[in-house]
């Protein structure tokens, strides 16, 4: 079987930015993380930045020949930059996030906007006074460089403000979805102007009167600071226009969702095709001079010309992406396998630092979502193959006895889909399929025998807690959803109605279990009765690391966690736009999640710790501060400083010296950090606790008191 070793790096230069660390998760693939670039800006002819989904920020210092990964944070997307100079700049994004750098992006620090919705544009009129706008017709302002932000206006509406322009320190306008606001006092107040122009999401001004706006597929022009607009071009065939950039009062460019760029040389009176590539959804333009133009795209690429459009270069900035990954399993903290679409299987022996890619064998359109380690050498997986990519589908169980180097079929199900593969131990396992069949093995999958069926149902998932007690989810063509329960190894089955069709079941003991749909449903009597404990986006997998702590992942990047046996669930993070399919933990702290676009993320801290870098200024010494407040209930803040980059450990111990929480367990850059420690996440009782910081030969411990 042909294999190719893929190191998760780029063909261009990268720094060590991985920052999903604010929620305890590290991006292992792809780098840079993000399937879309949303904005591009330059501060001079050589130095520029790209921003995209999942907090991706890239920098170039050589006019786009190479791009440096400066920042990743899967919790939000970067939508817009504003730089005062080569060192000082800001980025605004989704979830109310605002970042600031004072060293050219070497470090990006999250600022507290006190806002949680999407931010579309950011502008500073000097080093202290700035504005952002976004969802809910919101305008936020700072007067101290972004240390503090306050909301100037906000409405309960789905409309958004999308672009900010200032003509001098006093006069500025903000445009958006059918709304237009103007200030003449430096943003102290904003006056809503009655406008009949409709949705004007992107505008570009070259002076205090002359500007253009993009509205759907047409371009409008104003000569009086946006008081009046005229339609210059009613239809530009570039899809939805996403960006405008004018080099002077004659020459301008616009791009759109269909991968096209148009150019005008007569102030927008007419437009000619300048570039076309239908595979690119272009999002933002930046024109450096009459020869050089850049455009960002949703396909993780940058478009560039340096000769007035005679030649174009498309640089794809994500060489480590894979197809969709549907399943992940690790046998220890180093050795694991991911499976997915299009014959894809990945193996690591380095905890995910690098992966070896191979395939399942001679299958044409194979897909797998379940991988089982019986030992490091003996591995099983389910496989669905569709020759030519169309029905009928053929389903198999494959087995490897040489650590995944080669695979053989040990069970074939013909045109009937095998939906679930479950092993109780190294020898005993079960499968179920679409026509109600259940089969079991007692020799590690070498051979399979039929088990008494609960009926001719679609069987979607199966689990056993011992050789006697097991559960199977069923439905009848998406009607009459039930759970089938056995207490005698499948000799007989009892049925219980479940609220909705489900594809995932997880019992943590013989009485307490969970099933998933777009809800989490819980049973405490072995599956006979169910109640909804959480509503969400569609959920695709559930894992418990112990009887208290569990995780679910799902559509639109949903990651949620429970620390009280599933009674309540809280959001850990959201990888917006990414479908998360599978989660696996090898212990309470170390786990992986995989999903669409080849995303692989890892935690070594239990995944829900928030340690924010509050300053990039390098401290003179290592220092652990006393927590405050102290005593506390249930949350306290812990600050620390590290004078050099390195591996950092911050753990909490009880009075007997038992470790009760891992707060930080990762490499961090030099700087000052702050984190909120929530004792409820770890179900800690009242008492005396100690927290210890270890890094680069430095160790310090302090005492804190929890009083409930």
C-alpha positions as CSV (number, residue, x, y, z in Angstrom):
1,X,0.0,0.0,0.0
2,X,1.5,3.3,-1.1
3,X,2.0,5.8,1.7
4,X,3.0,9.4,1.9
5,X,4.4,11.2,4.9
6,X,2.7,14.5,5.4
7,X,4.2,16.9,7.9
8,X,1.7,19.5,9.0
9,X,3.6,22.6,7.8
10,X,3.4,25.0,4.9
11,X,5.5,25.4,1.9
12,X,6.0,29.0,3.1
13,X,7.5,30.1,6.4
14,X,5.5,29.7,9.6
15,X,5.8,30.8,13.2
16,X,4.5,28.7,16.1
17,X,1.1,30.3,16.3
18,X,-1.5,27.7,17.1
19,X,-3.8,29.8,19.3
20,X,-6.9,27.9,20.0
21,X,-5.1,27.6,23.4
22,X,-7.5,30.1,25.0
23,X,-10.0,27.2,25.2
24,X,-7.4,24.5,25.7
25,X,-7.4,23.2,22.2
26,X,-4.4,23.2,19.7
27,X,-4.7,23.1,16.0
28,X,-2.8,20.2,14.6
29,X,-4.2,20.3,11.1
30,X,-4.6,22.2,8.8
31,X,-2.0,25.0,9.2
32,X,-2.9,27.8,8.9
33,X,-6.3,26.8,10.1
34,X,-9.2,28.3,8.2
35,X,-11.1,27.5,5.0
36,X,-11.6,31.2,4.1
37,X,-9.7,34.5,4.1
38,X,-12.0,37.4,4.7
39,X,-9.7,40.4,4.5
40,X,-6.3,41.7,3.3
41,X,-4.5,44.9,4.0
42,X,-1.0,46.4,3.4
43,X,0.7,49.2,5.4
44,X,3.4,49.6,2.7
45,X,4.4,48.0,-0.6
46,X,6.0,45.0,1.2
47,X,4.2,44.5,4.5
48,X,0.7,43.2,4.7
49,X,-1.7,40.9,6.6
50,X,-4.4,38.4,5.8
51,X,-7.3,37.5,8.1
52,X,-9.6,34.6,7.9
53,X,-11.9,32.1,9.6
54,X,-11.0,30.6,12.9
55,X,-8.8,33.5,13.9
56,X,-6.2,33.0,11.2
57,X,-3.8,36.0,10.8
58,X,-0.9,35.8,8.3
59,X,1.8,38.4,7.6
60,X,4.0,39.1,4.6
61,X,7.1,41.3,4.6
62,X,8.1,40.6,1.0
63,X,5.1,41.7,-1.0
64,X,3.3,38.3,-0.7
65,X,6.2,36.0,-1.7
66,X,6.0,34.4,1.7
67,X,3.4,34.5,4.4
68,X,4.0,34.0,8.1
69,X,1.4,32.5,10.4
70,X,1.0,34.9,13.4
71,X,-2.2,33.8,15.0
72,X,-4.8,31.1,15.2
73,X,-7.9,31.0,17.4
74,X,-10.7,28.7,16.5
75,X,-13.2,30.6,18.5
76,X,-13.8,33.4,16.0
77,X,-13.1,34.7,12.5
78,X,-11.1,37.8,11.6
79,X,-13.1,40.1,9.4
80,X,-11.2,43.4,9.1
81,X,-7.8,45.0,9.9
82,X,-6.8,48.6,10.6
83,X,-3.1,49.5,11.0
84,X,-1.8,52.9,12.1
85,X,1.8,52.0,11.2
86,X,4.0,48.9,10.7
87,X,3.8,48.1,14.5
88,X,0.4,49.1,15.8
89,X,-2.8,47.6,14.4
90,X,-6.2,46.0,15.3
91,X,-8.3,43.2,14.0
92,X,-12.1,42.9,14.4
93,X,-14.0,39.7,14.0
94,X,-16.9,37.5,14.9
95,X,-18.2,36.9,18.5
96,X,-17.3,40.5,19.4
97,X,-13.6,39.8,19.3
98,X,-11.0,42.6,18.9
99,X,-7.3,42.0,18.7
100,X,-4.4,44.5,19.0
101,X,-0.7,44.3,18.2
102,X,2.0,46.8,19.0
103,X,4.8,44.8,17.4
104,X,3.7,44.2,13.9
105,X,1.6,41.2,14.7
106,X,4.4,39.2,16.5
107,X,1.9,39.1,19.4
108,X,-1.9,39.7,19.2
109,X,-3.7,40.4,22.4
110,X,-7.5,40.0,22.8
111,X,-9.2,43.2,24.0
112,X,-12.4,43.3,26.0
113,X,-15.2,44.6,23.8
114,X,-18.0,43.5,26.1
115,X,-19.8,42.5,22.9
116,X,-20.6,39.0,21.6
117,X,-21.9,39.5,18.1
118,X,-20.2,39.8,14.7
119,X,-18.0,42.9,14.1
120,X,-17.6,43.8,10.5
121,X,-15.3,46.9,10.3
122,X,-12.8,48.8,12.5
123,X,-11.2,52.2,12.1
124,X,-9.0,54.4,14.3
125,X,-8.7,58.2,13.9
126,X,-5.7,58.3,16.1
127,X,-3.7,56.0,18.4
128,X,-6.4,56.3,21.1
129,X,-9.8,56.8,19.5
130,X,-11.3,54.0,17.4
131,X,-14.6,52.5,16.3
132,X,-16.0,49.2,15.4
133,X,-19.4,48.3,13.9
134,X,-21.4,45.2,13.3
135,X,-24.5,43.1,14.0
136,X,-27.5,44.8,15.5
137,X,-26.6,48.2,13.9
138,X,-24.0,48.4,16.7
139,X,-21.3,51.0,17.0
140,X,-18.5,50.6,19.7
141,X,-15.9,53.2,20.6
142,X,-12.7,53.3,22.5
143,X,-10.7,56.3,23.8
144,X,-7.7,54.5,25.2
145,X,-6.4,52.4,22.3
146,X,-8.8,49.6,22.8
147,X,-8.1,48.8,26.4
148,X,-11.8,49.5,27.1
149,X,-14.7,49.6,24.6
150,X,-18.2,50.9,25.2
151,X,-21.4,50.5,23.1
152,X,-22.5,53.8,21.6
153,X,-25.6,52.3,19.9
154,X,-27.2,48.9,19.5
155,X,-30.7,47.7,18.4
156,X,-32.6,44.4,18.5
157,X,-32.4,43.8,14.8
158,X,-30.7,41.4,12.4
159,X,-29.4,44.3,10.3
160,X,-25.7,45.1,10.4
161,X,-23.4,48.0,9.9
162,X,-20.5,46.8,7.7
163,X,-18.1,49.6,6.8
164,X,-16.6,52.6,8.5
165,X,-15.0,55.6,6.8
166,X,-13.5,58.8,8.4
167,X,-12.5,61.8,6.3
168,X,-10.8,63.7,9.1
169,X,-10.8,63.5,12.9
170,X,-14.3,64.8,13.1
171,X,-16.3,63.6,10.1
172,X,-17.1,60.0,9.3
173,X,-19.8,57.7,8.0
174,X,-20.9,54.1,8.6
175,X,-22.9,52.1,6.1
176,X,-24.6,48.8,6.2
177,X,-27.9,47.0,5.5
178,X,-30.2,49.8,4.5
179,X,-28.7,52.1,7.1
180,X,-26.4,55.1,7.0
181,X,-24.9,57.0,10.0
182,X,-22.8,60.1,10.1
183,X,-20.7,61.9,12.7
184,X,-19.4,65.5,12.6
185,X,-17.9,65.5,16.1
186,X,-15.3,62.7,16.0
187,X,-17.8,60.0,16.8
188,X,-19.1,61.5,20.0
189,X,-22.6,61.1,18.4
190,X,-23.9,59.4,15.3
191,X,-26.9,60.7,13.3
192,X,-29.0,58.3,11.3
193,X,-29.5,59.6,7.8
194,X,-32.5,58.7,5.8
195,X,-31.3,56.8,2.8
196,X,-33.0,55.2,-0.2
197,X,-30.0,53.5,-1.5
198,X,-30.6,50.2,0.2
199,X,-28.0,47.7,1.3
200,X,-24.5,49.3,0.9
201,X,-22.0,46.9,2.5
202,X,-18.8,48.1,1.0
203,X,-17.7,51.7,0.2
204,X,-14.5,53.3,-0.8
205,X,-13.6,57.0,-0.6
206,X,-10.6,58.7,-2.0
207,X,-11.3,62.1,-0.4
208,X,-13.9,63.7,1.7
209,X,-16.5,63.8,-1.0
210,X,-15.8,61.3,-3.8
211,X,-16.6,57.6,-3.2
212,X,-18.1,54.5,-4.6
213,X,-20.3,51.7,-3.1
214,X,-20.9,48.1,-3.9
215,X,-24.5,46.9,-3.7
216,X,-25.2,43.4,-4.8
217,X,-24.1,43.3,-8.5
218,X,-24.0,47.1,-9.0
219,X,-21.7,50.0,-8.3
220,X,-22.9,53.4,-7.1
221,X,-21.1,56.7,-6.8
222,X,-21.3,59.8,-4.5
223,X,-19.7,63.2,-4.9
224,X,-21.0,64.6,-1.6
225,X,-19.8,62.3,1.2
226,X,-22.6,59.8,0.7
227,X,-25.5,62.2,1.0
228,X,-26.6,61.3,-2.5
229,X,-25.7,58.2,-4.6
230,X,-26.2,57.5,-8.3
231,X,-26.1,54.1,-9.9
232,X,-23.1,54.0,-12.3
233,X,-23.2,50.3,-13.3
234,X,-26.4,48.4,-12.7
235,X,-24.9,45.0,-13.3
236,X,-21.3,43.8,-13.1
237,X,-21.2,40.0,-13.8
238,X,-18.9,39.1,-10.9
239,X,-21.5,37.6,-8.6
240,X,-22.2,39.5,-5.3
241,X,-19.6,42.3,-5.2
242,X,-17.5,41.9,-2.0
243,X,-14.9,44.6,-2.2
244,X,-14.0,47.9,-3.9
245,X,-10.6,49.6,-4.2
246,X,-9.8,52.9,-6.0
247,X,-6.2,53.8,-6.7
248,X,-7.2,57.4,-7.7
249,X,-10.2,59.3,-9.0
250,X,-10.1,57.4,-12.3
251,X,-8.8,53.9,-11.7
252,X,-10.7,51.4,-9.5
253,X,-11.3,47.7,-9.1
254,X,-14.1,45.5,-7.7
255,X,-14.3,41.8,-7.1
256,X,-17.1,39.3,-6.3
257,X,-18.3,35.9,-5.3
258,X,-17.8,34.3,-8.7
259,X,-14.0,34.8,-8.8
260,X,-14.0,37.8,-11.1
261,X,-12.2,41.2,-10.9
262,X,-13.4,44.2,-12.9
263,X,-11.5,47.4,-13.6
264,X,-12.6,51.0,-14.4
265,X,-10.4,53.7,-15.8
266,X,-13.1,56.4,-16.1
267,X,-14.3,56.9,-12.5
268,X,-16.7,53.9,-12.7
269,X,-18.6,54.9,-15.8
270,X,-17.7,51.6,-17.4
271,X,-16.0,48.4,-16.1
272,X,-14.0,45.8,-18.0
273,X,-13.1,42.2,-17.0
274,X,-9.7,42.1,-15.4
275,X,-9.5,38.5,-14.0
276,X,-11.7,35.4,-13.9
277,X,-11.4,32.2,-12.0
278,X,-14.8,30.6,-11.0
279,X,-13.2,28.4,-8.4
280,X,-12.3,31.4,-6.2
281,X,-14.8,33.3,-4.1
282,X,-13.0,36.6,-3.8
283,X,-13.6,38.5,-0.5
284,X,-11.3,41.5,-0.4
285,X,-9.0,43.7,-2.6
286,X,-5.9,45.7,-1.9
287,X,-4.2,47.7,-4.6
288,X,-0.6,48.7,-3.9
289,X,0.1,50.6,-7.1
290,X,-0.8,50.6,-10.8
291,X,1.0,47.3,-11.3
292,X,0.4,45.3,-8.1
293,X,-3.0,44.0,-6.8
294,X,-3.9,41.4,-4.2
295,X,-7.2,39.7,-3.5
296,X,-8.1,37.3,-0.7
297,X,-10.5,34.3,-1.3
298,X,-12.6,31.8,0.6
299,X,-10.6,29.0,-0.8
300,X,-7.6,29.6,1.5
301,X,-5.7,31.3,-1.3
302,X,-4.3,34.7,-2.3
303,X,-4.4,36.2,-5.8
304,X,-1.7,38.5,-7.0
305,X,-0.5,40.4,-10.0
306,X,2.6,42.5,-10.4
307,X,2.3,43.5,-14.0
308,X,-1.1,45.2,-14.4
309,X,-2.9,41.9,-14.7
310,X,-0.9,40.4,-17.6
311,X,0.1,37.5,-15.3
312,X,-1.6,36.2,-12.1
313,X,-0.4,34.0,-9.3
314,X,-2.7,32.1,-7.1
315,X,-1.0,31.0,-3.9
316,X,-2.8,28.3,-1.9
317,X,-1.8,28.8,1.7
318,X,-3.0,25.5,3.1
319,X,-1.0,22.5,1.9
320,X,-1.8,20.3,4.9
321,X,-5.6,20.0,4.5
322,X,-7.2,16.6,4.0
323,X,-10.7,15.5,3.0
324,X,-13.3,15.3,5.7
325,X,-12.3,13.2,8.7
326,X,-15.1,11.3,10.3
327,X,-13.5,9.2,13.0
328,X,-10.6,9.3,15.4
329,X,-9.2,6.9,18.0
330,X,-6.0,6.8,20.0
331,X,-4.7,3.8,21.9
332,X,-2.3,6.0,23.9
333,X,-1.2,9.6,24.0
334,X,1.1,9.0,21.0
335,X,-0.5,6.5,18.7
336,X,-3.7,7.2,16.9
337,X,-5.6,6.9,13.6
338,X,-8.1,9.2,11.8
339,X,-10.4,7.9,9.1
340,X,-12.6,9.7,6.6
341,X,-13.8,10.2,3.1
342,X,-12.3,9.3,-0.3
343,X,-10.2,6.4,0.9
344,X,-8.4,8.5,3.5
345,X,-6.7,7.1,6.6
346,X,-4.1,8.9,8.7
347,X,-1.8,7.5,11.4
348,X,0.4,9.2,13.9
349,X,3.0,8.0,16.4
350,X,3.8,11.4,17.7
351,X,0.6,12.5,19.3
352,X,-0.5,14.2,16.1
353,X,2.5,16.3,15.4
354,X,2.8,14.5,12.1
355,X,0.7,12.0,10.2
356,X,1.3,9.2,7.7
357,X,-1.4,9.1,5.0
358,X,-2.4,5.8,3.4
359,X,-5.7,4.2,2.2
360,X,-7.9,1.3,2.9
361,X,-6.8,-0.5,-0.2
362,X,-8.3,-1.0,-3.7
363,X,-11.7,0.8,-3.0
364,X,-12.9,3.5,-5.3
365,X,-14.9,5.9,-3.1
366,X,-14.4,4.5,0.4
367,X,-15.7,6.1,3.6
368,X,-15.2,5.2,7.2
369,X,-16.3,6.8,10.5
370,X,-15.2,4.2,13.1
371,X,-11.8,2.9,14.1
372,X,-11.1,0.4,16.9
373,X,-7.8,-0.4,18.5
374,X,-7.6,-3.8,20.0
375,X,-3.9,-3.4,20.4
376,X,-1.2,-1.3,18.6
377,X,-1.0,-4.0,15.9
378,X,-4.7,-5.2,15.7
379,X,-7.1,-2.6,14.4
380,X,-10.6,-2.7,12.9
381,X,-12.6,-0.2,11.0
382,X,-16.0,0.0,9.3
383,X,-16.0,0.8,5.6
384,X,-18.6,2.0,3.1
385,X,-17.6,1.9,-0.6
386,X,-19.5,3.2,-3.5
387,X,-17.9,2.4,-6.9
388,X,-18.2,5.4,-9.1
389,X,-19.4,7.4,-6.1
390,X,-23.1,6.4,-6.6
391,X,-25.3,3.7,-5.2
392,X,-25.3,0.8,-4.5
393,X,-23.2,1.0,-1.5
394,X,-21.1,-1.9,-0.2
395,X,-20.2,-2.2,3.4
396,X,-17.3,-4.0,5.1
397,X,-15.4,-4.5,8.3
398,X,-11.7,-4.3,7.7
399,X,-9.0,-5.7,10.0
400,X,-5.3,-5.0,10.2
401,X,-2.8,-7.1,12.1
402,X,0.3,-5.0,11.3
403,X,-0.6,-1.6,12.8
404,X,-2.5,-0.4,9.8
405,X,0.0,-1.1,7.1
406,X,-2.4,-3.4,5.2
407,X,-6.1,-4.3,5.6
408,X,-8.2,-7.4,4.9
409,X,-12.0,-7.9,4.8
410,X,-13.3,-9.9,7.7
411,X,-17.0,-9.1,7.2
412,X,-18.9,-8.1,4.0
413,X,-22.5,-6.9,4.1
414,X,-23.2,-6.6,0.4
415,X,-25.5,-3.7,-0.4
416,X,-26.6,-3.3,3.2
417,X,-24.9,-0.6,5.2
418,X,-23.1,-1.5,8.4
419,X,-23.8,1.5,10.7
420,X,-22.0,0.8,13.9
421,X,-18.9,-1.1,15.1
422,X,-18.4,-1.6,18.9
423,X,-15.9,-3.6,20.9
424,X,-16.2,-4.3,24.6
425,X,-12.7,-5.6,25.0
426,X,-9.9,-7.0,22.7
427,X,-11.9,-10.0,21.7
428,X,-15.7,-9.3,21.9
429,X,-17.5,-6.9,19.6
430,X,-20.7,-6.3,17.7
431,X,-22.0,-4.6,14.5
432,X,-25.5,-3.6,13.3
433,X,-26.9,-2.7,9.9
434,X,-29.7,-1.2,8.0
435,X,-31.9,-4.3,7.8
436,X,-32.0,-5.1,11.5
437,X,-29.1,-7.6,11.6
438,X,-26.7,-7.8,14.5
439,X,-23.5,-9.8,14.4
440,X,-20.9,-10.5,17.0
441,X,-17.3,-11.7,17.3
442,X,-15.4,-13.3,20.2
443,X,-12.0,-13.5,18.5
444,X,-11.1,-9.9,17.7
445,X,-13.1,-9.7,14.5
446,X,-11.5,-12.7,12.8
447,X,-15.0,-14.3,12.4
448,X,-18.6,-13.1,13.0
449,X,-21.8,-14.9,13.9
450,X,-25.4,-13.7,13.9
451,X,-27.2,-12.5,17.0
452,X,-30.9,-12.6,17.5
453,X,-32.4,-9.5,15.9
454,X,-34.8,-7.1,17.6
455,X,-36.7,-6.7,14.3
456,X,-36.4,-5.5,10.7
457,X,-35.4,-2.0,11.6
458,X,-32.7,0.4,10.6
459,X,-30.2,-0.1,13.4
460,X,-28.0,3.0,13.8
461,X,-25.7,2.4,16.8
462,X,-24.9,-0.3,19.2
463,X,-23.2,-0.5,22.6
464,X,-22.7,-3.1,25.3
465,X,-21.5,-2.6,28.9
466,X,-20.8,-6.2,29.4
467,X,-21.5,-9.4,27.5
468,X,-25.1,-9.4,28.8
469,X,-26.3,-5.8,28.8
470,X,-26.5,-3.8,25.6
471,X,-28.5,-1.2,23.6
472,X,-29.3,-0.7,19.9
473,X,-30.9,2.4,18.4
474,X,-33.5,1.8,15.7
475,X,-36.0,3.5,13.5
476,X,-38.4,2.6,10.7
477,X,-37.5,4.8,7.7
478,X,-37.1,7.7,10.2
479,X,-40.3,6.9,11.9
480,X,-41.0,5.2,15.3
481,X,-37.6,5.8,16.8
482,X,-36.8,3.3,19.6
483,X,-34.0,1.9,21.7
484,X,-33.7,-1.9,21.9
485,X,-32.4,-3.2,25.2
486,X,-31.0,-6.6,26.0
487,X,-30.0,-8.1,29.4
488,X,-29.0,-11.5,28.0
489,X,-26.5,-10.9,25.3
490,X,-29.1,-10.4,22.6
491,X,-31.1,-13.5,23.1
492,X,-34.1,-11.2,23.6
493,X,-34.8,-7.5,23.3
494,X,-37.1,-5.1,24.9
495,X,-38.1,-1.8,23.2
496,X,-38.4,1.7,24.6
497,X,-39.6,4.7,22.7
498,X,-37.1,7.6,22.3
499,X,-38.1,11.2,21.5
500,X,-36.3,11.4,18.2
501,X,-34.3,9.4,15.6
502,X,-30.8,9.1,17.0
503,X,-27.5,7.8,15.6
504,X,-25.4,7.8,18.7
505,X,-25.8,6.0,22.1
506,X,-23.4,6.1,25.1
507,X,-24.1,4.5,28.4
508,X,-21.5,5.3,31.1
509,X,-22.9,2.5,33.4
510,X,-25.8,0.1,33.2
511,X,-28.4,2.7,34.1
512,X,-27.1,6.1,32.9
513,X,-26.9,6.8,29.2
514,X,-27.2,9.4,26.5
515,X,-28.5,9.6,22.9
516,X,-27.9,12.4,20.4
517,X,-29.8,14.3,17.7
518,X,-30.0,18.1,17.8
519,X,-30.6,17.4,21.4
520,X,-28.9,15.5,24.2
521,X,-31.3,13.1,25.8
522,X,-30.5,11.3,29.1
523,X,-31.8,8.1,30.8
524,X,-31.2,7.0,34.4
525,X,-33.1,3.7,34.3
526,X,-31.2,1.7,31.7
527,X,-32.9,3.3,28.7
528,X,-36.6,2.8,29.5
529,X,-37.3,6.5,29.8
530,X,-35.6,9.6,28.4
531,X,-35.6,13.4,28.9
532,X,-33.9,16.2,27.1
533,X,-31.1,17.8,29.0
534,X,-29.6,20.1,26.2
535,X,-30.7,21.5,22.9
536,X,-28.1,22.4,20.3
537,X,-27.0,22.2,16.6
538,X,-26.9,18.6,15.3
539,X,-24.5,16.6,17.4
540,X,-22.3,13.9,15.9
541,X,-20.4,12.2,18.7
542,X,-20.3,11.9,22.5
543,X,-17.6,10.7,24.9
544,X,-17.2,10.5,28.6
545,X,-13.8,10.5,30.3
546,X,-15.3,9.6,33.6
547,X,-18.8,9.4,35.1
548,X,-19.0,13.1,35.6
549,X,-17.1,14.6,32.6
550,X,-18.4,14.3,29.1
551,X,-18.1,15.9,25.7
552,X,-20.2,16.3,22.6
553,X,-19.2,17.7,19.2
554,X,-21.4,18.6,16.2
555,X,-22.3,20.7,13.3
556,X,-21.1,24.3,12.9
557,X,-18.1,23.6,15.1
558,X,-20.0,22.9,18.3
559,X,-18.0,21.6,21.3
560,X,-19.9,21.3,24.6
561,X,-18.9,19.8,27.9
562,X,-20.6,18.5,31.1
563,X,-19.0,18.1,34.5
564,X,-22.1,16.8,36.3
565,X,-23.0,13.6,34.5
566,X,-24.8,15.4,31.7
567,X,-27.3,17.3,33.8
568,X,-26.1,20.6,32.3
569,X,-23.8,21.3,29.3
570,X,-21.8,24.4,28.5
571,X,-20.1,25.6,25.3
572,X,-16.4,25.2,25.3
573,X,-15.9,26.7,21.9
574,X,-17.3,27.0,18.4
575,X,-15.4,26.4,15.2
576,X,-17.9,28.3,13.1
577,X,-18.5,26.7,9.7
578,X,-16.7,23.5,10.6
579,X,-18.5,20.2,11.0
580,X,-17.0,18.2,13.9
581,X,-17.6,14.5,13.6
582,X,-15.7,12.6,16.2
583,X,-14.0,13.0,19.6
584,X,-11.6,10.7,21.5
585,X,-9.9,11.0,24.8
586,X,-7.1,8.7,26.2
587,X,-7.3,10.2,29.7
588,X,-9.1,13.0,31.5
589,X,-6.9,15.7,29.9
590,X,-5.7,14.5,26.5
591,X,-8.0,14.2,23.5
592,X,-8.6,14.9,19.8
593,X,-11.5,16.1,17.7
594,X,-11.7,15.7,13.9
595,X,-14.0,17.1,11.2
596,X,-14.6,18.7,7.8
597,X,-11.7,20.1,5.9
598,X,-9.3,17.7,7.6
599,X,-9.5,19.6,10.9
600,X,-7.7,17.9,13.8
601,X,-7.5,19.7,17.1
602,X,-5.9,18.4,20.4
603,X,-6.1,19.2,24.1
604,X,-3.8,18.3,26.8
605,X,-5.6,20.3,29.5
606,X,-9.1,18.9,29.5
607,X,-10.1,21.3,26.9
608,X,-12.0,24.1,28.7
609,X,-9.3,26.2,30.3
610,X,-9.0,29.9,29.5
611,X,-5.5,31.4,29.8
612,X,-5.3,34.7,28.0
613,X,-2.1,36.5,27.2
614,X,-2.7,40.0,28.6
615,X,0.7,41.5,27.6
616,X,3.4,40.7,25.1
617,X,6.0,42.8,27.0
618,X,8.7,40.3,28.1
619,X,8.8,40.2,32.0
620,X,12.0,40.4,33.8
621,X,11.3,37.3,35.9
622,X,9.1,34.3,36.3
623,X,6.3,35.1,38.7
624,X,3.1,33.5,40.0
625,X,0.6,36.0,41.5
626,X,-1.8,35.3,44.4
627,X,-5.2,34.5,43.1
628,X,-8.0,37.1,43.6
629,X,-10.5,37.1,45.0
630,X,-9.3,34.8,47.8
631,X,-11.3,33.1,49.3
632,X,-13.5,32.6,46.3
633,X,-16.7,31.0,45.1
634,X,-16.9,29.6,42.4
635,X,-14.4,31.6,40.2
636,X,-11.1,33.2,40.8
637,X,-8.4,34.8,38.6
638,X,-4.8,33.5,38.5
639,X,-2.1,35.7,36.9
640,X,1.4,34.6,36.0
641,X,4.4,35.9,34.1
642,X,7.0,34.0,32.1
643,X,10.2,35.6,30.9
644,X,11.0,33.1,28.1
645,X,9.0,30.9,25.8
646,X,8.7,27.3,26.9
647,X,6.5,24.6,28.2
648,X,4.2,25.8,31.0
649,X,2.4,23.7,33.6
650,X,-0.2,25.2,36.0
651,X,-2.0,22.6,38.1
652,X,-4.3,22.7,41.2
653,X,-3.9,20.2,44.1
654,X,-6.0,19.5,47.2
655,X,-4.8,19.5,50.8
656,X,-3.5,15.9,50.5
657,X,-1.5,16.7,47.4
658,X,-3.8,15.1,44.9
659,X,-4.0,16.8,41.5
660,X,-7.5,18.0,41.0
661,X,-7.2,20.3,37.9
662,X,-4.8,20.9,35.0
663,X,-5.2,24.6,34.0
664,X,-2.2,25.0,31.6
665,X,-0.2,22.2,30.0
666,X,1.3,23.6,26.8
667,X,4.1,25.7,25.2
668,X,3.5,29.5,25.7
669,X,5.3,32.6,24.5
670,X,7.0,35.0,26.9
671,X,4.6,37.4,28.4
672,X,2.0,38.0,31.1
673,X,-1.1,35.7,31.4
674,X,-4.4,35.7,33.2
675,X,-7.0,33.0,33.6
676,X,-10.3,32.5,35.2
677,X,-10.4,29.3,37.3
678,X,-14.0,28.0,37.7
679,X,-14.1,25.4,40.5
680,X,-17.5,24.1,39.3
681,X,-15.9,22.6,36.2
682,X,-14.0,20.3,38.4
683,X,-16.7,19.6,41.0
684,X,-14.5,20.8,43.8
685,X,-15.9,21.0,47.4
686,X,-15.1,23.8,49.8
687,X,-11.6,23.6,51.2
688,X,-7.9,24.7,50.9
689,X,-6.2,24.2,47.5
690,X,-2.7,24.9,46.1
691,X,-1.8,25.9,42.6
692,X,1.7,25.3,41.2
693,X,3.4,27.0,38.2
694,X,6.3,25.1,36.5
695,X,8.3,26.3,33.6
696,X,11.9,26.4,32.5
697,X,13.3,25.2,35.9
698,X,11.0,27.6,37.8
699,X,8.5,26.3,40.3
700,X,6.2,28.3,42.6
701,X,3.1,27.3,44.7
702,X,0.4,29.5,46.3
703,X,-2.6,28.7,48.4
704,X,-6.2,29.5,47.7
705,X,-9.5,28.9,49.6
706,X,-12.8,27.8,48.1
707,X,-15.8,28.6,50.3
708,X,-19.2,27.6,49.0
